[in-house]
Every structure is written in C-alpha cells, then in structure tokens.
Amino acid sequence: MTISDWADQNRRLSSEASAEPGQWRTSRAEYQRGIMEAISDASTETVVIMSSAQVGKTEVLNNACGYHIDQDPAPIMVVMPTER
C-alpha cells in the first residue's frame, strides 16, 4: 500500500484545518500522488520537493507520518523552521 492509497482510505480533514473537510482525496491534487509514491518507495533515499507555497506539502508530510504510524511503525522526527 502506498502513502496515497493509505491517505485515500484513512485520512480525514477537519473543518478547522481544511476548506474542504471530510475524506482525503489524492485526486483533488493529483500532483501530490507522485511525491507520496516516491516517499513510499523503499529504494528511494531522498525526496526533494521544489514548489510554490500553499500546494499541500505539509499535508503530504502528514500523510507520510500517518502511514508510518499505522502501517510501518518507526521513529519519526519532523523538523520545520520557525517563523520570525
């Protein structure tokens, strides 16, 4: 199962966090599927995303974390810059 498959089956978006609450649909932003499939590929060591702002990168990361928590438990550390 890939991360995008997992998200389509298990992820729910709240009305507080999303303009479109309810079931996650990768088809809503199909370009995210390739990123999630690259992260799902065990032979991939590094995934680099070069994109504009506000295109769902954090949600892709949330899906990857949720997938690993549910399907493949492992230590996870997410580091993000602080805003100043």
SEPATI-654509 format. One record per residue: x, y, z of N, C-alpha, C, O in turn; residue number from 1. Coordinates in Angstrom, 1 decimal, always signed. Example, Ala and Ser with C-alpha at 12.3 -4.5 7.8 and 13.67 -1.06 7.14 Angstrom:
2
+--------+--------+--------+--------+--------+--------+--------+--------+--------+--------+--------+--------+-----+
:   n.c1 :   n.c2 :   n.c3 :  ca.c1 :  ca.c2 :  ca.c3 :   c.c1 :   c.c2 :   c.c3 :   o.c1 :   o.c2 :   o.c3 :  nr :
+--------+--------+--------+--------+--------+--------+--------+--------+--------+--------+--------+--------+-----+
:  +13.2 :   -5.7 :   +7.8 :  +12.3 :   -4.5 :   +7.8 :  +13.2 :   -3.3 :   +7.8 :  +14.2 :   -3.3 :   +8.5 :   1 :
:  +12.8 :   -2.2 :   +7.1 :  +13.7 :   -1.1 :   +7.1 :  +12.9 :   +0.0 :   +7.9 :  +13.4 :   +1.1 :   +8.0 :   2 :
+--------+--------+--------+--------+--------+--------+--------+--------+--------+--------+--------+--------+-----+
END
This chain:
84
+--------+--------+--------+--------+--------+--------+--------+--------+--------+--------+--------+--------+-----+
:   n.c1 :   n.c2 :   n.c3 :  ca.c1 :  ca.c2 :  ca.c3 :   c.c1 :   c.c2 :   c.c3 :   o.c1 :   o.c2 :   o.c3 :  nr :
+--------+--------+--------+--------+--------+--------+--------+--------+--------+--------+--------+--------+-----+
:   +0.8 :   -1.2 :   +0.0 :   +0.0 :   +0.0 :   +0.0 :   +0.9 :   +1.2 :   +0.0 :   +1.8 :   +1.3 :   +0.8 :   1 :
:   +0.6 :   +2.2 :   -0.9 :   +1.4 :   +3.4 :   -0.9 :   +0.8 :   +4.4 :   +0.1 :   -0.3 :   +4.2 :   +0.6 :   2 :
:   +1.5 :   +5.5 :   +0.3 :   +1.0 :   +6.5 :   +1.2 :   -0.3 :   +7.2 :   +0.6 :   -1.2 :   +7.4 :   +1.4 :   3 :
:   -0.3 :   +7.4 :   -0.7 :   -1.5 :   +8.0 :   -1.2 :   -2.7 :   +7.0 :   -1.1 :   -3.9 :   +7.5 :   -0.8 :   4 :
:   -2.5 :   +5.7 :   -1.3 :   -3.6 :   +4.8 :   -1.0 :   -4.1 :   +4.8 :   +0.4 :   -5.3 :   +4.8 :   +0.7 :   5 :
:   -3.1 :   +4.8 :   +1.3 :   -3.5 :   +4.9 :   +2.8 :   -4.3 :   +6.1 :   +3.1 :   -5.3 :   +6.1 :   +3.8 :   6 :
:   -3.8 :   +7.3 :   +2.6 :   -4.5 :   +8.5 :   +2.9 :   -5.9 :   +8.5 :   +2.3 :   -6.8 :   +9.0 :   +3.0 :   7 :
:   -6.1 :   +8.0 :   +1.1 :   -7.4 :   +8.0 :   +0.5 :   -8.4 :   +7.1 :   +1.3 :   -9.6 :   +7.4 :   +1.3 :   8 :
:   -7.8 :   +6.1 :   +2.0 :   -8.7 :   +5.2 :   +2.8 :   -8.8 :   +5.6 :   +4.2 :   -9.9 :   +5.3 :   +4.8 :   9 :
:   -7.9 :   +6.3 :   +4.8 :   -7.9 :   +6.6 :   +6.2 :   -7.9 :   +8.0 :   +6.7 :   -8.2 :   +8.3 :   +7.8 :  10 :
:   -7.5 :   +8.9 :   +5.9 :   -7.3 :  +10.3 :   +6.3 :   -8.6 :  +11.1 :   +6.3 :   -9.3 :  +11.0 :   +5.3 :  11 :
:   -8.8 :  +11.9 :   +7.3 :  -10.0 :  +12.8 :   +7.4 :   -9.5 :  +14.2 :   +7.7 :   -8.6 :  +14.3 :   +8.5 :  12 :
:  -10.0 :  +15.1 :   +7.0 :   -9.7 :  +16.5 :   +7.2 :  -10.7 :  +17.2 :   +8.0 :  -11.9 :  +17.1 :   +7.8 :  13 :
:  -10.3 :  +18.0 :   +9.0 :  -11.3 :  +18.7 :   +9.9 :  -11.7 :  +20.0 :   +9.3 :  -11.0 :  +20.5 :   +8.4 :  14 :
:  -12.8 :  +20.5 :   +9.7 :  -13.3 :  +21.8 :   +9.2 :  -12.4 :  +23.0 :   +9.7 :  -12.3 :  +24.0 :   +9.1 :  15 :
:  -11.7 :  +22.7 :  +10.8 :  -10.8 :  +23.7 :  +11.3 :   -9.5 :  +23.8 :  +10.5 :   -8.9 :  +24.9 :  +10.4 :  16 :
:   -9.1 :  +22.7 :   +9.9 :   -7.8 :  +22.7 :   +9.2 :   -7.9 :  +22.7 :   +7.6 :   -6.9 :  +22.8 :   +6.9 :  17 :
:   -9.2 :  +22.6 :   +7.1 :   -9.3 :  +22.5 :   +5.7 :  -10.5 :  +23.2 :   +5.2 :  -11.6 :  +23.3 :   +5.8 :  18 :
:  -10.4 :  +23.8 :   +4.0 :  -11.5 :  +24.5 :   +3.3 :  -12.5 :  +23.4 :   +2.8 :  -13.6 :  +23.7 :   +2.5 :  19 :
:  -12.0 :  +22.2 :   +2.6 :  -12.8 :  +21.1 :   +2.2 :  -12.7 :  +19.9 :   +3.2 :  -12.0 :  +18.9 :   +2.9 :  20 :
:  -13.4 :  +20.0 :   +4.3 :  -13.3 :  +18.9 :   +5.3 :  -13.9 :  +17.6 :   +4.8 :  -14.7 :  +17.6 :   +3.9 :  21 :
:  -13.5 :  +16.6 :   +5.5 :  -14.0 :  +15.2 :   +5.1 :  -12.9 :  +14.3 :   +4.7 :  -11.8 :  +14.5 :   +5.0 :  22 :
:  -13.3 :  +13.3 :   +3.9 :  -12.3 :  +12.3 :   +3.4 :  -11.2 :  +12.9 :   +2.6 :  -11.5 :  +13.7 :   +1.7 :  23 :
:  -10.0 :  +12.5 :   +2.8 :   -8.9 :  +13.0 :   +2.0 :   -9.0 :  +12.3 :   +0.6 :   -9.4 :  +11.2 :   +0.5 :  24 :
:   -8.8 :  +13.1 :   -0.4 :   -8.9 :  +12.6 :   -1.8 :   -7.6 :  +13.1 :   -2.5 :   -7.4 :  +14.3 :   -2.8 :  25 :
:   -6.7 :  +12.2 :   -2.8 :   -5.5 :  +12.5 :   -3.5 :   -5.8 :  +13.0 :   -4.9 :   -5.1 :  +13.9 :   -5.4 :  26 :
:   -6.9 :  +12.6 :   -5.5 :   -7.3 :  +13.1 :   -6.8 :   -7.6 :  +14.6 :   -6.8 :   -7.7 :  +15.2 :   -7.9 :  27 :
:   -7.9 :  +15.1 :   -5.6 :   -8.1 :  +16.6 :   -5.5 :   -6.9 :  +17.4 :   -5.9 :   -7.0 :  +18.5 :   -6.4 :  28 :
:   -5.7 :  +16.8 :   -5.7 :   -4.4 :  +17.5 :   -6.0 :   -3.5 :  +16.4 :   -6.5 :   -2.6 :  +16.0 :   -5.8 :  29 :
:   -3.8 :  +15.9 :   -7.7 :   -3.1 :  +14.7 :   -8.3 :   -1.6 :  +14.8 :   -8.3 :   -0.9 :  +13.8 :   -8.2 :  30 :
:   -1.1 :  +16.0 :   -8.4 :   +0.4 :  +16.2 :   -8.4 :   +1.0 :  +15.7 :   -7.1 :   +2.2 :  +15.4 :   -7.1 :  31 :
:   +0.3 :  +15.6 :   -6.0 :   +0.8 :  +15.1 :   -4.8 :   +1.0 :  +13.6 :   -4.8 :   +1.8 :  +13.1 :   -4.0 :  32 :
:   +0.3 :  +12.9 :   -5.6 :   +0.5 :  +11.4 :   -5.7 :   +1.9 :  +11.0 :   -6.0 :   +2.4 :  +10.1 :   -5.3 :  33 :
:   +2.5 :  +11.6 :   -6.9 :   +3.9 :  +11.3 :   -7.3 :   +4.9 :  +11.5 :   -6.1 :   +5.8 :  +10.7 :   -5.9 :  34 :
:   +4.7 :  +12.6 :   -5.4 :   +5.5 :  +12.8 :   -4.2 :   +5.3 :  +11.7 :   -3.2 :   +6.3 :  +11.1 :   -2.6 :  35 :
:   +4.1 :  +11.4 :   -2.9 :   +3.8 :  +10.3 :   -1.9 :   +4.3 :   +9.0 :   -2.4 :   +4.7 :   +8.2 :   -1.5 :  36 :
:   +4.2 :   +8.7 :   -3.7 :   +4.7 :   +7.4 :   -4.2 :   +6.2 :   +7.3 :   -4.1 :   +6.7 :   +6.3 :   -3.8 :  37 :
:   +6.9 :   +8.5 :   -4.3 :   +8.3 :   +8.5 :   -4.2 :   +8.7 :   +8.2 :   -2.7 :   +9.7 :   +7.5 :   -2.4 :  38 :
:   +8.0 :   +8.8 :   -1.8 :   +8.3 :   +8.6 :   -0.3 :   +8.0 :   +7.1 :   +0.0 :   +8.7 :   +6.6 :   +0.9 :  39 :
:   +7.0 :   +6.5 :   -0.6 :   +6.6 :   +5.1 :   -0.3 :   +7.6 :   +4.1 :   -0.8 :   +7.7 :   +3.0 :   -0.3 :  40 :
:   +8.4 :   +4.5 :   -1.8 :   +9.4 :   +3.6 :   -2.4 :  +10.6 :   +3.3 :   -1.5 :  +11.3 :   +4.3 :   -1.3 :  41 :
:  +10.7 :   +2.1 :   -1.0 :  +11.8 :   +1.8 :   -0.1 :  +13.1 :   +2.0 :   -0.7 :  +14.1 :   +2.2 :   +0.1 :  42 :
:  +13.3 :   +2.0 :   -2.0 :  +14.6 :   +2.2 :   -2.6 :  +15.0 :   +3.6 :   -2.7 :  +16.1 :   +4.0 :   -3.1 :  43 :
:  +14.0 :   +4.5 :   -2.4 :  +14.3 :   +6.0 :   -2.5 :  +14.9 :   +6.5 :   -1.2 :  +14.2 :   +6.3 :   -0.2 :  44 :
:  +16.0 :   +7.1 :   -1.3 :  +16.7 :   +7.6 :   +0.0 :  +16.3 :   +9.0 :   +0.2 :  +16.3 :   +9.4 :   +1.4 :  45 :
:  +16.2 :   +9.8 :   -0.8 :  +15.9 :  +11.3 :   -0.7 :  +14.9 :  +11.7 :   -1.6 :  +14.9 :  +11.3 :   -2.8 :  46 :
:  +13.9 :  +12.5 :   -1.1 :  +12.9 :  +13.1 :   -2.0 :  +13.1 :  +14.6 :   -1.8 :  +13.0 :  +15.1 :   -0.7 :  47 :
:  +13.3 :  +15.3 :   -2.9 :  +13.4 :  +16.8 :   -2.9 :  +12.2 :  +17.4 :   -3.6 :  +11.8 :  +16.9 :   -4.7 :  48 :
:  +11.5 :  +18.3 :   -2.9 :  +10.3 :  +18.9 :   -3.5 :  +10.6 :  +20.4 :   -3.7 :  +10.9 :  +21.2 :   -2.8 :  49 :
:  +10.5 :  +20.8 :   -5.0 :  +10.7 :  +22.2 :   -5.3 :   +9.4 :  +22.7 :   -5.8 :   +8.9 :  +22.3 :   -6.9 :  50 :
:   +8.7 :  +23.6 :   -5.0 :   +7.4 :  +24.0 :   -5.4 :   +7.1 :  +25.4 :   -4.9 :   +7.9 :  +26.0 :   -4.1 :  51 :
:   +5.9 :  +25.9 :   -5.2 :   +5.5 :  +27.2 :   -4.7 :   +4.8 :  +27.0 :   -3.3 :   +4.8 :  +25.8 :   -2.8 :  52 :
:   +4.4 :  +28.0 :   -2.7 :   +3.8 :  +28.0 :   -1.4 :   +2.3 :  +27.5 :   -1.5 :   +1.7 :  +27.6 :   -2.6 :  53 :
:   +1.8 :  +27.0 :   -0.4 :   +0.4 :  +26.6 :   -0.3 :   -0.1 :  +25.6 :   -1.3 :   -1.2 :  +25.7 :   -1.9 :  54 :
:   +0.7 :  +24.5 :   -1.6 :   +0.3 :  +23.5 :   -2.5 :   +0.2 :  +22.1 :   -1.8 :   +0.0 :  +21.1 :   -2.5 :  55 :
:   +0.2 :  +22.1 :   -0.5 :   -0.1 :  +20.8 :   +0.2 :   +1.1 :  +20.0 :   +0.7 :   +1.0 :  +18.9 :   +1.0 :  56 :
:   +2.3 :  +20.6 :   +0.7 :   +3.5 :  +19.9 :   +1.1 :   +3.3 :  +19.4 :   +2.6 :   +3.7 :  +18.3 :   +2.8 :  57 :
:   +2.8 :  +20.2 :   +3.4 :   +2.6 :  +19.8 :   +4.8 :   +1.6 :  +18.7 :   +4.9 :   +1.8 :  +17.7 :   +5.7 :  58 :
:   +0.6 :  +18.7 :   +4.1 :   -0.4 :  +17.6 :   +4.1 :   +0.2 :  +16.3 :   +3.6 :   -0.1 :  +15.2 :   +4.1 :  59 :
:   +1.1 :  +16.4 :   +2.6 :   +1.8 :  +15.2 :   +2.1 :   +2.7 :  +14.6 :   +3.3 :   +2.7 :  +13.4 :   +3.5 :  60 :
:   +3.4 :  +15.5 :   +4.0 :   +4.1 :  +15.1 :   +5.2 :   +3.3 :  +14.4 :   +6.2 :   +3.6 :  +13.4 :   +6.8 :  61 :
:   +2.1 :  +15.1 :   +6.5 :   +1.2 :  +14.5 :   +7.5 :   +0.7 :  +13.1 :   +7.0 :   +0.6 :  +12.2 :   +7.8 :  62 :
:   +0.5 :  +12.9 :   +5.7 :   +0.1 :  +11.6 :   +5.2 :   +1.2 :  +10.6 :   +5.4 :   +0.9 :   +9.5 :   +5.8 :  63 :
:   +2.4 :  +11.0 :   +5.1 :   +3.5 :  +10.1 :   +5.3 :   +3.7 :   +9.7 :   +6.8 :   +3.9 :   +8.5 :   +7.0 :  64 :
:   +3.6 :  +10.6 :   +7.7 :   +3.7 :  +10.3 :   +9.1 :   +2.5 :   +9.4 :   +9.5 :   +2.7 :   +8.4 :  +10.2 :  65 :
:   +1.3 :   +9.7 :   +9.1 :   +0.1 :   +8.8 :   +9.4 :   +0.3 :   +7.4 :   +8.9 :   +0.0 :   +6.4 :   +9.6 :  66 :
:   +0.8 :   +7.3 :   +7.7 :   +1.0 :   +6.0 :   +7.1 :   +2.0 :   +5.2 :   +7.9 :   +1.7 :   +4.0 :   +8.2 :  67 :
:   +3.1 :   +5.8 :   +8.3 :   +4.1 :   +5.0 :   +9.0 :   +3.7 :   +4.7 :  +10.4 :   +4.0 :   +3.6 :  +11.0 :  68 :
:   +2.9 :   +5.6 :  +11.1 :   +2.4 :   +5.3 :  +12.4 :   +1.4 :   +4.1 :  +12.3 :   +1.5 :   +3.2 :  +13.2 :  69 :
:   +0.6 :   +4.0 :  +11.3 :   -0.4 :   +3.0 :  +11.1 :   +0.2 :   +1.7 :  +10.5 :   -0.2 :   +0.6 :  +11.0 :  70 :
:   +1.0 :   +1.8 :   +9.5 :   +1.4 :   +0.6 :   +8.7 :   +2.8 :   +0.1 :   +8.9 :   +3.0 :   -1.1 :   +8.8 :  71 :
:   +3.7 :   +1.0 :   +9.2 :   +5.1 :   +0.7 :   +9.3 :   +5.7 :   +1.5 :  +10.4 :   +6.6 :   +2.3 :  +10.2 :  72 :
:   +5.3 :   +1.2 :  +11.7 :   +5.8 :   +2.0 :  +12.8 :   +7.4 :   +2.1 :  +12.8 :   +8.1 :   +1.1 :  +12.7 :  73 :
:   +7.8 :   +3.3 :  +13.0 :   +9.3 :   +3.6 :  +13.0 :   +9.5 :   +4.9 :  +13.7 :   +8.5 :   +5.7 :  +13.8 :  74 :
:  +10.6 :   +5.2 :  +14.2 :  +10.9 :   +6.5 :  +14.8 :  +10.7 :   +7.6 :  +13.7 :  +11.1 :   +7.4 :  +12.6 :  75 :
:  +10.0 :   +8.7 :  +14.1 :   +9.8 :   +9.8 :  +13.1 :  +10.2 :  +11.1 :  +13.8 :   +9.8 :  +11.3 :  +15.0 :  76 :
:  +10.9 :  +11.9 :  +13.1 :  +11.2 :  +13.2 :  +13.6 :  +10.9 :  +14.2 :  +12.4 :  +11.5 :  +14.1 :  +11.3 :  77 :
:  +10.1 :  +15.2 :  +12.7 :   +9.8 :  +16.2 :  +11.7 :  +10.4 :  +17.5 :  +12.3 :  +10.1 :  +18.0 :  +13.4 :  78 :
:  +11.2 :  +18.2 :  +11.5 :  +11.8 :  +19.4 :  +11.9 :  +11.4 :  +20.5 :  +10.9 :  +11.6 :  +20.3 :   +9.6 :  79 :
:  +10.9 :  +21.6 :  +11.4 :  +10.5 :  +22.7 :  +10.5 :  +11.1 :  +24.0 :  +11.0 :  +11.3 :  +24.1 :  +12.2 :  80 :
:  +11.3 :  +24.9 :  +10.1 :  +11.9 :  +26.2 :  +10.6 :  +10.8 :  +27.0 :  +11.4 :   +9.6 :  +26.9 :  +11.1 :  81 :
:  +11.3 :  +27.8 :  +12.3 :  +10.3 :  +28.7 :  +13.0 :  +10.2 :  +30.0 :  +12.2 :  +11.1 :  +30.4 :  +11.5 :  82 :
:   +9.0 :  +30.6 :  +12.3 :   +8.8 :  +31.9 :  +11.7 :   +9.2 :  +33.0 :  +12.6 :   +9.0 :  +33.0 :  +13.8 :  83 :
:   +9.9 :  +34.0 :  +12.0 :  +10.3 :  +35.2 :  +12.8 :   +9.9 :  +36.4 :  +12.2 :  +10.2 :  +37.5 :  +12.7 :  84 :
+--------+--------+--------+--------+--------+--------+--------+--------+--------+--------+--------+--------+-----+
END
